[in-house]
Amino acid sequence: MSESIEWPPPLLGRPRRRRRFLLVLVGLAVIFFGGRAVLSYFVDVLWFRSLGYEDVFWKTLNLQGEIFAAFAAATFLILYGSFLALKRAHLPDLPEGHPTRRYEHDPAPARRHRPRWGCAASPARDSPPPPRCPPPVGR
């Protein structure tokens, strides 16, 4: 008796139909849920254009997008920093097999290989290493 598992032969026609059906379903959901907002913006553009203030509409819309992006980035950075601080503070409390311990690493080796932009460019493979950079003035 063989130790391998024999899978049934794949059905050729079904996955394509299912994938097509899912794509159509997702497309209809996007149109249904996003169509009202798109239509609203389109009507606003037409109205502002008829008054001669189309630039005002686009400036307002761009400002809203920029403010949203700035606050989204700030929120991400605050939350990421908070969770990073919590992880470092409570890492000893976690059991050995915890998934977050899998990603522990020493960041020191990454710092060792950073290029020094004030020194000579990196040498060719067969040439000797460049001399060390002088220490900064005032130290």
C-alpha angles and dihedrals in degrees: 000000000000122000095217125095116240111216121207114259113272118259107239104199103040105066092053092052091046092048091048090048091050092049091051090047092050090047092052091048091052091049092046097047099032100034095082093053093046091049091049092053091046091053090048091052091050092048095048090045091053089054093046094246101108091127090058091054094050092045091052092047092048092048091051090051093048092049090049091050092048094050092043090053092046091049091049092049093047093048094043092049092047094050091045090052091047091049092051092045095049102032093106089055093059120093119251096254095050114130094235091061088063091074099050112127139155110253092200096088090056090055093050094066100049112125120245105230095195093059132072119294119269112284127242118266097261099040124092118261116273119258117267117269116256115253116265116272114263098031 
